[in-house]
Amino acid sequence: MRYVSRDGLASSRGVARPVAASLLWTFAAGCAPQVIWSGRDPQRQLTAEVVASGDQQWLRTAGHEGSHFDVVAPAGIVFSPKRSKLAYAAMHNGQWWMILSEKKLGPWKGVAEPCFSRDGTRFAFAAQTETGWHAVVDGKLGEPFEAIQARTLQFSEDGAHVAYVGSTGSCAFIVVDGEVGPCRERVRSLRVTNPGRVAAVVRVGSQEFFLFGSNKGAPTEGIGDWTVTDDGHHFAYAARTRERWIAIVDGKPSADCERVQHLRFGNAGRRSAWVCSEGSGASVVVDGIAGSHFAVVSAPQLASRAPDYAYVAQDERGAWVVSEGSMRGPFAQVSQLLLADRGGVVAFIARVAGTTWLVHGTREIRLSAVVDGSLVLSDDGKHWAVIDGDSVERALWLVIDGKRARRVAPEEVFGESAGQLTPWLERELREASSAEATATDGS
C-alpha cells in the first residue's frame, strides 16, 4: 500500500497510487463470512486472512479473530521478516488505523508505507494528520511534511536507524532518526546503512550526484545502478557522461563502458564487480580488471564473506559458469546460479542434451523439472534444497541434498514469485540440516 487517505485519494504530491477505492467489498446482508484475501509470512509460519460479512471486515490469524472494521486493506498488510508478526491498515467511520499485534495506532486521516525492521523488533509507517504526513516510528510521531516519498521509509539492515524522504513545497528533505536534512530539489532514491550513514541519488536541475554521508560526488548527466555495503564503508555507482558510463567505486573511477550494470560488493566490501557492456557483448569486471568478452553475461555473484565470485556467460558454444581461475561448460542452459556466503561452493541448474542437472560443487545430480527460483544453498555451501517435479507421479517434491524430503502441494509453490519462495525454502533447509546434525550427534 502507498498513500491511503480518508476519501481514498492519493496524496496531493502524486507520489503513489490510491488503493482504498479498490478495497471496498459489497456483500448481501446476512451472507456467511467470506475470505476475500489470504497471505503468509516469508517463513510460511504465519497465515492471515481478511474475512468479510455484511458491511464488516476483519483479520483472522491462526483462528484468532481481530477487531471488526469497515475496511481491512489487503495492500496494507505487512509481515515481519522474522518473529512471525504482522501489521495492517484498517478503516472505521472514515478514519484509518494501523494495527500492530492487535494494538490500535490512530486514528489518522490516512496511513501508508508500513514496514518492519529486519529482525521484526521495530515498526514504522506514514500517517496523515491535519498538519500533514508524518513518519510514525515505534509509535512516535515525526515532523509533518506535505508528503512522505513512496518507498523511502526504511530501517537499516541492523534495525538501529530509520530514514525517509519528506517533501514540502519545492523541497525534499532526507530525514535520519528524526533529524531533518537540508532542502534538496529532488531525492531519487535512498538507503540508510548500519552506522546511520545515508546514501542517496540527488537531482539538481539537469544533473545528478551521489550523496554518501557528508561526501558529495561530482555532478553527472545521470546515475544508474548503485550499491552500498551495510557497514557504511563502501559505495559504488554508475555515472553517465556524454553517452558513456563510468563505474565509481569508493569515489574512484574504474571503467568506461557503453553501459555499466549490476554493481556488487563481496568479501565484506573488499571485492567489487559489475557488468561492462560494449557493442554486441559484455564482460564482468572484478576489482577493476575486465574478464573475457562474451555475447551475454549474467549479473556477478559474490560471496559475502570470501573473495569468491561466479557468473554465467554465453558464447557460440553454449553457456558457461565462470569463476576465479575456471570455466565450467558448455551447457545448453544455466539458471539459478548460487554462491555460498563463505565461498568455495557454486551451485546451479544446467540443461544438457534435454536433461536437467543440479550441479553442486563437483557433484552432478539428475533431476526432472526444477521449479524456477526454488534452489537454495546453506551459508557454508554444504547443503542445498530445490523443488522438483515428477512427471510420472504428477507430483512436486522438496529435494534436500539429493534426497526427496517430502511432497509439496502445488498451492505452496505456484502463484509465488521466486523471491517469496526463497525464505521458506531456506527455513526448510535449516530445519532439515539441524535435524540431521542432531540425529548424528545422538547416534
N, C-alpha and C positions, 0 to 999 in steps of 0.2 A: 504494500500500500504506500502511496505517496501522500499528497495533501488531501485531507478529507475535512470539509467544513460543515457547518450546520445545515446549509442548503445543498450540500453535495457538490459544490463548485470548487474548481482548483483555485489555489492562491492567486491573487491578482498579479503576482510576479510571473505566473505561467511556467513554473519550473517543473511541473509534473501533472500527470493526467488525473481527472476526478475518478473516483471509484464508487461513491455511495449510491449513485443512481442505479447501477447495475446490481446492487446487493439487496434491493427491496423485493422480497418474495411475497406472493399473494396466495393464500390458501383459503379454501372454503371453510367457513365456521364449522366446527365440530369434527374436522378431519383428524385422524390419528397423527401423532407426531411423525415427521418425515426427516430423514437425514438428507440435508442439502449440500453438505461438504464434509469431506474427511481427509485427514492428513496424519503424518507421523514425523517424529524427530529423526535427525540424521542417523542415529544409532539404532533405530527401529525398536526403541524401548518404551516409547510413549505414543499412544494414538489418541487423536482428538476428533470429535465430530461436532458439526453445527447442526442442531436439531430445530425444526420449526413446527409450530402448531398454532393455527389461527393467526393472530397478529403478534405472536411472541416467538422469539428465538433464544436459544441458549447453547452453551458449550458443554459437551459431555466428554469426560476423560475417565477411563478405567471404571466405568459405572457411576462416577460422581457427576451429578448434575449441577452446573453452575447457575448463577442468578439469571433471571429472565429479563430480556431487553426487547426493544422494538426491532433492532438490527444487531446482529453479530457479523462483523466484516471479515469474511474469509481472507481477503487480501491483507488484513491487519493482524493475522495470526502469525506469530514468530516463535520458533522453538529454540531453546538454548542448545548450542553445540554439544554441551555436556550437562550432566546433572539432571537430565530429563525434566526440564522446566519449560513452561511456555507463558506467553503473554498475548493478549488480544484486545482489539478495539471494539467497542460496542456503543450503541446509541439508545438513549431513552428520553422520551419527551423533548426531542430536538437537541439534546446535549450529549457530547461524546465523553466516554470514559476509557481509560486504559486499565485493564485488569491484569494484575501480576500475582500469580499464586492466590487468587481469589481476593486479593487486596485491591479495592477500587481507588484509582487515582483520577481525580477530577472533581467536578465536571469541567469540560472545556468546550469551546466553540468548534474546535477541530483537533484531530490528532494525526500524526504521521510518523514514518521512519522508525518504527520500534526496532531496537537491536540489543542483543546481549553481548557481554564480553566473552572472549573465547572460552573461559573456564566457567561461565554461567553465573558468576557471583555478582556481576554488576549489570544494570539495565538502564537504557536511555531511550527517549523518544522526543518528538517535536510536538508541542501543544500550542494551540491558538487561544489567546485571551482577548479582552477588549483592547489591550495595548499592542498586540502583535503576536508574532510567533516566538516561542521560547524553546530552548533545549531543556528537557527535564532529565537530570542525571541522578540516579539513585534517589528519586523523589524531590530533588532540589531544583527550583525554578531558576533558569538563567536569564540573561539580559534579553529584552524584547527586540525583534527585528521585523521588517515587513515580510520577510520570508527566510526560511532556512533551506539552503540549496539541497535539492534531492541528491541522495546517495553520497552525501559527505559526512553525515553524523556517524562516528565510528569510535571504537576503542583501539588502543594499541594492542599488539599481539599478547602482551602480558597482562592487559586489563588495567594498568596503572594510570593511563592517561586517556582523555577523551577530547576529540576535536570535531569541528564542523565549520561550514561557511555560512554566515548570516549576511543578509543584504538589506540595505535601507537606502532608498533613493538611488543614486548612481554609484554607490559604494558597496563593495563586497569586503567583508571582514573575516579573517581567519581567527577562530576562537579556539584556544587550547586551555583546557582545565579552567574555564571561566574567564580567562584573560583575553580581552578583545584586542586584536592587532590593528594596524593602520588601514586606512581606506585604500582599496585597490580597485582598479577598473573592472577586472573580471578574474575569477579564480576558476580555471577549467577543470582541475582535478586535485585531489588532496589525499595525503596519507600521514598518519602520526606513528612514530616509532616508539620503542620501549623507553628511551630516555625522555620522551616528550618532544623530541625534535620533529618538526613538520617538514614534509616535502610537498611541493605544490607546483603546478604549472600555472603561471600568471600571464595574462594578456594585457598589453598596453598598446592601444591603437592597432596598428597592423603587425605588431611584433609580439613574440612570446619569450619568456625567460623562465629558467628553472630555479626555484627557490628551495634551499635546503638549510633549515635553521636560519642563521643570520647571513648565510652565503647566497649571493645572487649571481647566477650565471650570466654570460654575455647575451645580449638580445639576438634573437634569431627569427627567421621567417616563420618557423613553426616547430613544435616539439611533438614527436611521435611517441613510440613506446618508451617507457621509463620504469625504473625499479629502484628500490632502496632495500637495505638489509634491516631486519627487525632491530638490531642493536644500534641503529642510527649512525654507523661508522662509514658506510659506503653507499654511493649512489651512481646511477648510470642513466643516460637518456640519449635519444636520437634527435639531433638538431638538423634542420633543413636550411641550406644556404644555396641560392641560385640553382635549384632543382637537383642538388646533390645532398646526401645525408652523411652526417658525421656522428660517430659514437663518442660520447663524452663519458669517461669513466673517472669518477672521483676528481672531476674538474679538468682532466687532461684529454685532448682529442686523440682518438685512437684508430679511426678508419675514415675512408672517403668512399662511399658506395652510392650506387643508384638508389638503393633502399637499405635501411638498417632496421631489423625487426628482431623480436624475441630476445630481448636483453635478459640475461640471467646472471645471478651470483651463486657461487658454490664454495664449499670448503670454508665455511664461516666468513664469507666475504673476501677471501684471499684469491679466489679464482673468478674470472668473468668470461662470458661468452655471448655471442649473438650471431644472427644470420646476416650475411652481406650479399645482397642480390645485385647482379651485374649482367646486363644483356639478357641472354637466354638461359642463364643458370645462376647458381648461388654457391656459396661456401660458408662454413661455420668458422668463425674467428674465435680463438681461445687465447685469452691473455694477450690480445693484440696480434696474434700470429694466425694467418689465414690457412685453413686446410685445403684439401683438394677441391677443385671446381666440379660440381655435378649439375645435372639438369634440374634436380629438385633436392632440397634438404629439408628435414623437419626442424622444429624448434629443438635446441640442445637440452639434454637432461644433465643436470649437475648434482653430484652428491652433496648434501648439505654439510656433512662432517668429514669429507675426504676430498682429495683433488680429482677424483674420477669424473669422467664425462662420457656421454654417448649420444648419438643421433642417428637417424635413418637417412640414407642417401639413395638417390635413384639415378641410374645411367642406362645406356642401351642394353646392358646385360641383365638388369633387374634391380632389386632392392638390396641394400647392404646395411648392416649395423656397424657403425664406425665408433670406435673408442680409442683411447690413447694407445697408439702403437699397434692397432689391429683393425682389420676389416673382416666381417663375417658375412658370407653370402656367396653368390647371389641367390635371392629368394624371389618367388613370383610376387609376393607382397609381404610387408611387415607392418604390424599395427601394435598398439598398446605397449610401447616401449617404456620400461621402468628401470630405474637405477636405485639400488639400495642407498638409504641415507648415509650409511657408513662406508659406502663404496664396495668394490670388489665383485659384486654380482649384478649382472644385467639379465633382465627377463623380458620376453616379448612373444607375440603370436606371429607365426610365419605360415605362409601358404607355399607349398611345394608340390608341383605336379597334381594339383587338385585335392591335396590332403592338407589338413590343419595340424600344426605342431605348436606346442608350447616349449620355448627354449628357455631354460633356467640355468644360467652358468654354462657348464659343459654338457648338461643333460638335455635330451630332446624327448618330449612326451607327446604321443599322438592323441589328438582329441577329435571331436566330431564337429560341433558347431558352437564355437565360443560366442557368448553374448558380448557385444561391443561395450567396452568400458567396465568390464567386470574383473579384470585382472588386478590383483593387489599383491604387494610384497611386504614382508616384515622389515623392520628397521635394519636388522642385521643382514637381510637378504637370504637367510637360510630357509625361509618358508614362503609359500605362495598359495593363493586361492583364486579360483575362477569359476564362473558358471558356464556349464557345457550342456548342450542339448543332445539328446539321444533320439535320432530319427526313427529307430525301430520301436523303442518303448514309447515314443512321443512324450518324453519327459525331460525336465530340466534337473540338473544335478549340481550341487555345490561340491566342487572337487578341491581338495586340500592336499598339497604335496603329492599329487598323482593318484590319490585315493578318493573314491566317492564318499563324501561325508553324510549327505542326506539329500532327499528330493526337495526341490524348491518349487513352490506354486507359481504359476505364471504371473499372478497379480503382485507377487513380491518383486518382480523384475520389470515387466513391460509397463510402459507409461511413465517410467522413471528415467531421468537423464543420467548420463554416465557419472556426473558429479554427485548425484544423490545415491548411487549405488556404492560408491567408494567407502564412506564412513561405516555403513552397515557391514560390508564385507571385511573391512579391516577389523571390526569388532569380532566377527565370526572367526577370523584367523587368529586373533589374540587369544580368544577363549579356547579354541582347539589346541593351540600350541601350549597354553598354560595347563590344560587338562592332560596333555601328553607328557609334559615335564613332571607333573605331579605323580602320574602313574609310574613313570620311570623311576622317580625317587623312592616310591613306595615298594617297588619290586626288589 
